[in-house]
């Protein structure tokens, strides 16, 4: 499938595969988008999901990632919900903002989400999905996109949902190649993403374990997708979209060092800092990002071990200096070191557990 589409915004690499930053709850806010853009913006951004229910209004902090976005790249607004009236009301409100399109979440695997029969929970009900797609297609005069997994606990409904994507003229489909129940534990089923590429009429973005630019190239070759959507590995490596474009253009891929990683940590800390957030709370918030960054620092997990025990800004940066500046020219690994696992909430206070839980990182 070609990355070109008569309605989709052009990518930064004419005729090349598209790249997108996956929507990640409590991660892909305005500050994070700005930091990512500093190192090389993706072609498309997607917001954290706007929760849609009887009493909901578009969350102000998510609206900021649209209204105050100066990255120069299109921003799609993602919705999560199941009530047709409330989805229509929220869509109408969001279309008053500078959105590139409206995206429907059919993939969030967090139990607290799917138990409400939204996100990935809807994959059990193709008929309901059909109603939602029909309503949203009628309500959205421009781009209407969908992000989904390949099923809830099996792929039994996958073809039916893909046919609904065609029937309701979805403009772009992002497919995470795992079921909801597989969370992030299993291998990614790229063959099912390839199946979606072959079955639907719109471009497809491949999502799931896009760990590096070379791996992105392999995934595109395997799936024939129009591009890649990257989530957790963009937290680990914010240069990944720039590196993907280099790889797609058959150019040398930028080599990163631990000194580059130290620059990223500093920039991210300052960008996400707020005078209203106590220092210890912000240090703990940083740990959810650094749990991913640490996967490329060393193969022993020593950085992660020390970082998780920091309680103050001074302690955190002292640890970063010790691990990242002792050998500043050492390579920041393009792939996660084998066996070095991100466990965001294991050693952080309960007050930050929800924000640092892997369940909130939905891509």
C-alpha positions in Angstrom: 0.0 0.0 0.0 1.4 3.4 -1.0 1.7 6.0 1.8 -0.1 8.4 -0.5 -3.8 9.1 0.0 -5.8 11.9 -1.5 -6.8 13.3 1.9 -3.9 12.5 4.3 -1.5 15.2 5.1 1.8 14.8 3.2 4.7 13.2 5.1 8.1 14.9 5.5 9.7 12.5 3.1 7.7 12.7 -0.2 6.6 9.3 -1.4 8.2 7.6 1.7 6.6 5.6 4.4 4.7 7.6 7.1 5.7 7.8 10.7 3.4 8.5 13.7 3.8 9.0 17.4 1.3 6.6 19.1 -1.2 8.0 21.5 0.0 7.1 25.1 -2.1 8.1 28.1 -0.2 10.3 30.6 2.7 10.5 28.1 2.0 12.2 24.8 1.1 15.6 26.1 2.1 19.0 24.7 5.5 19.0 26.5 6.4 15.5 25.3 5.4 16.3 21.7 7.6 19.4 21.8 10.6 17.4 23.0 10.0 14.7 20.4 9.8 17.4 17.7 13.2 18.9 18.9 14.9 15.6 18.0 12.9 14.9 14.8 9.1 15.0 14.6 7.0 12.2 13.3 4.8 12.9 10.3 1.7 12.7 12.5 0.9 13.1 16.2 -2.0 11.6 18.0 -3.3 12.9 21.3 -4.0 11.1 24.5 -7.5 9.8 24.4 -10.3 12.2 25.2 -12.6 10.3 27.6 -16.2 10.4 26.4 -19.2 9.8 28.7 -22.3 11.5 29.9 -20.5 14.2 31.9 -17.3 14.6 29.9 -15.9 17.7 28.3 -12.7 17.7 26.2 -9.9 17.7 28.8 -8.1 21.1 28.8 -4.6 19.7 29.1 -5.2 17.5 26.0 -6.6 20.4 24.1 -3.4 22.2 24.8 -1.5 19.6 22.8 -3.7 20.7 19.8 -4.2 24.4 20.3 -0.6 25.2 21.4 1.2 22.8 19.2 4.0 24.5 17.3 5.7 21.4 15.9 4.4 22.0 12.4 3.0 18.5 12.2 -0.6 17.4 12.0 -2.3 16.4 15.3 -5.2 13.9 15.3 -7.6 13.9 18.3 -8.3 10.5 19.7 -11.6 9.6 21.4 -12.5 6.7 23.6 -16.1 5.9 24.4 -19.1 3.9 23.2 -22.2 6.2 23.5 -23.2 7.5 20.1 -24.7 10.8 21.4 -21.8 11.7 23.6 -19.2 10.7 20.9 -21.1 13.0 18.4 -21.1 15.9 20.9 -17.4 15.5 21.7 -16.5 15.2 18.0 -18.4 18.4 17.2 -16.5 20.2 20.0 -13.1 18.9 18.8 -13.7 19.9 15.2 -13.7 23.5 16.4 -10.0 23.1 17.1 -7.1 22.7 14.7 -7.2 18.9 14.4 -6.0 17.0 11.4 -8.7 14.4 12.0 -10.7 12.4 14.6 -9.3 9.0 15.7 -11.3 6.3 17.4 -9.5 4.1 20.1 -10.4 0.5 19.6 -7.3 -0.9 21.2 -6.5 0.3 24.8 -5.8 -3.0 26.7 -5.9 -1.6 30.2 -8.5 -3.7 32.2 -10.0 -0.6 33.8 -10.7 0.6 30.3 -12.0 -2.5 28.5 -14.2 -3.5 31.5 -16.2 -0.3 30.6 -16.6 -1.8 27.1 -14.6 1.0 25.5 -11.2 0.9 23.8 -10.1 -2.7 23.2 -13.3 -3.9 24.9 -15.4 -2.9 21.9 -13.5 -5.5 19.8 -15.9 -8.1 21.3 -18.9 -6.3 19.6 -18.5 -5.7 15.9 -22.1 -4.6 15.5 -21.6 -1.8 18.1 -18.4 -0.8 16.3 -20.4 -0.6 13.1 -22.8 1.8 14.7 -20.0 4.0 16.0 -18.1 4.1 12.7 -21.2 5.0 10.9 -22.0 7.9 13.2 -18.4 9.2 13.3 -18.1 9.0 9.5 -21.2 11.1 9.2 -20.1 13.5 11.8 -16.5 14.1 10.5 -16.3 15.9 7.2 -12.5 15.5 7.0 -10.2 12.7 8.1 -11.6 9.9 10.3 -9.0 7.3 11.5 -9.1 4.3 13.7 -6.5 2.6 16.0 -7.2 -1.0 16.9 -5.7 -4.3 18.0 -6.2 -7.5 16.1 -8.9 -8.8 18.6 -9.9 -9.0 22.2 -8.8 -12.5 23.1 -8.7 -13.9 19.6 -8.8 -12.8 16.0 -12.3 -14.1 15.4 -13.8 -10.7 14.8 -10.9 -9.2 12.9 -12.1 -9.6 9.3 -15.6 -8.4 10.2 -14.2 -5.2 11.7 -11.8 -4.7 8.8 -14.8 -4.9 6.5 -16.6 -2.3 8.6 -13.5 -0.1 8.2 -14.0 -0.3 4.5 -17.8 0.1 4.6 -17.5 3.3 6.6 -14.7 4.8 4.6 -12.1 5.1 7.3 -9.2 7.2 6.0 -6.3 5.6 8.0 -6.1 2.5 10.1 -3.4 1.9 12.7 -3.1 -1.8 13.8 -1.3 -3.0 16.9 -0.4 -6.6 16.2 -1.5 -8.1 19.5 -4.9 -8.9 21.1 -6.1 -7.0 24.0 -5.5 -9.9 26.3 -1.9 -10.3 25.1 -1.2 -6.7 26.4 2.5 -6.3 25.6 3.7 -9.8 26.7 3.5 -11.7 23.4 5.3 -11.4 20.2 3.7 -9.0 17.7 1.7 -10.8 15.0 2.9 -8.9 12.0 1.2 -11.4 9.7 -2.2 -10.1 10.9 -1.1 -6.6 10.2 -0.2 -7.7 6.7 -3.6 -9.3 6.5 -5.2 -6.0 7.3 -3.1 -4.2 4.7 -4.3 -6.6 2.1 -8.0 -6.4 3.1 -8.7 -2.7 3.8 -8.8 0.1 1.2 -7.1 2.8 3.3 -3.4 3.1 4.3 -2.4 1.1 7.4 0.2 2.0 10.0 2.0 -1.0 11.6 2.2 -0.7 15.4 3.9 -2.8 18.0 7.6 -3.3 19.0 8.9 -0.9 16.3 12.2 -0.8 18.3 14.5 1.0 15.8 14.8 2.3 12.3 16.2 -0.9 10.9 13.4 -2.8 12.6 10.9 -0.4 11.1 12.2 -1.2 7.7 11.9 -4.9 8.3 8.3 -4.5 9.6 7.3 -2.5 6.5 8.9 -5.1 4.2 7.0 -7.9 6.0 3.6 -6.1 6.3 3.6 -3.8 3.2 2.1 -1.2 5.5 2.1 2.5 4.6 4.1 3.4 7.6 4.8 2.8 11.3 3.3 4.1 14.5 5.8 4.1 17.4 4.9 4.4 21.1 7.1 3.2 23.9 10.3 3.1 21.9 9.9 6.8 21.1 10.0 7.4 24.9 13.2 5.4 25.0 14.7 7.0 21.8 13.2 10.3 20.7 15.5 10.4 17.6 13.7 7.3 16.2 11.5 9.2 13.7 14.5 11.0 12.3 16.4 7.7 12.1 13.5 6.0 10.4 13.5 8.7 7.6 17.2 8.2 7.2 16.7 4.4 6.9 13.8 4.8 4.5 16.0 7.1 2.3 18.9 4.6 2.4 21.0 7.1 4.3 23.3 6.4 7.3 21.3 6.2 10.5 22.4 8.7 13.1 24.5 7.1 15.8 23.6 8.2 19.3 25.8 8.4 22.4 25.2 8.4 26.2 25.9 12.1 26.1 23.0 12.6 23.7 20.8 10.6 26.1 21.9 12.9 29.0 20.8 15.9 26.9 17.4 14.3 26.3 16.9 13.6 30.0 17.6 17.3 30.9 15.4 18.6 28.1 12.5 16.3 29.1 12.8 17.1 32.8 12.7 20.8 32.1 9.9 20.6 29.5 7.6 18.6 31.9 8.4 20.6 35.0 5.8 22.8 36.6 6.0 25.2 39.5 2.8 23.6 40.8 4.3 20.1 41.0 6.4 19.3 44.0 10.0 18.2 43.2 9.6 14.7 44.5 6.4 14.1 42.5 8.1 15.4 39.4 11.2 13.2 40.0 8.8 10.2 40.3 7.0 11.2 37.1 10.4 11.3 35.3 10.9 7.6 36.3 8.2 6.4 33.9 10.2 7.9 31.0 13.6 6.9 32.3 12.4 3.3 32.8 12.4 3.1 29.0 15.5 5.2 28.4 17.4 2.9 30.7 16.8 0.0 28.3 19.5 1.5 26.0 22.0 2.7 28.6 23.6 -0.5 29.8 23.0 -4.3 29.6 23.2 -4.8 33.4 20.2 -2.6 34.5 22.5 -0.7 36.8 21.2 2.7 35.6 17.6 1.6 36.2 18.5 0.2 39.6 20.0 3.5 40.7 17.5 5.8 39.0 14.5 4.2 40.6 15.9 5.1 44.0 16.3 8.8 43.4 14.1 11.1 45.5 15.3 14.6 44.6 16.3 16.4 41.4 19.9 16.6 42.5 20.0 12.8 43.2 18.4 12.1 39.8 20.9 14.2 37.8 23.8 12.9 39.8 22.8 9.4 38.9 22.4 10.4 35.2 25.8 12.0 35.2 27.4 9.0 36.7 25.9 6.6 34.2 25.7 8.8 31.1 28.7 11.1 31.3 31.4 8.7 32.6 31.7 7.4 29.0 29.9 10.1 27.0 30.9 8.8 23.6 29.7 5.2 24.3 26.8 4.3 22.1 23.3 4.7 23.3 22.0 1.4 22.0 19.5 1.6 19.1 17.8 -1.5 20.4 16.9 -2.3 24.0 19.4 -4.4 25.7 18.2 -8.0 26.1 16.6 -8.7 29.4 16.6 -5.1 30.6 12.9 -4.6 31.4 11.0 -1.4 32.0 8.9 -1.7 35.2 7.6 1.8 35.7 5.6 1.3 38.9 7.7 -1.2 40.7 9.7 1.1 43.0 7.8 4.3 42.9 5.5 5.6 45.6 1.8 4.7 45.3 0.9 8.3 44.6 2.5 7.9 41.2 1.8 4.3 40.5 -1.2 5.0 38.2 0.7 7.5 36.1 3.7 5.2 35.8 1.9 2.0 35.2 2.6 0.2 32.0 -1.2 -0.2 31.7 -1.4 3.6 30.9 1.1 3.3 28.1 -1.2 2.1 25.4 1.1 1.6 22.4 
